[in-house]
């Protein structure tokens, strides 16, 4: 994230940076995915996924239409 002219911006890292991290992160991601806790997390996500992002602020009395 960066701060630009009074607004937050989210941008993807450069491909070269991601390629540099890949060899370090992929083994950890595979180990996590193959662990028993991953199935538990997957089941929790299937039972209660995040709601549609367009409804996130309706419960506070404010509805922000982003599209």
HELIX and SHEET records of a PDB file:
HELIX    1   1 UNK A   15  UNK A   34  1                                  20    
HELIX    2   2 UNK A   36  UNK A   47  1                                  12    
HELIX    3   3 UNK A   53  UNK A   55  5                                   3    
HELIX    4   4 UNK A   58  UNK A   60  5                                   3    
SHEET    1   A 2 UNK A   2  UNK A   4  0                                        
SHEET    2   A 2 UNK A   7  UNK A   9 -1                                        
END                                                                             
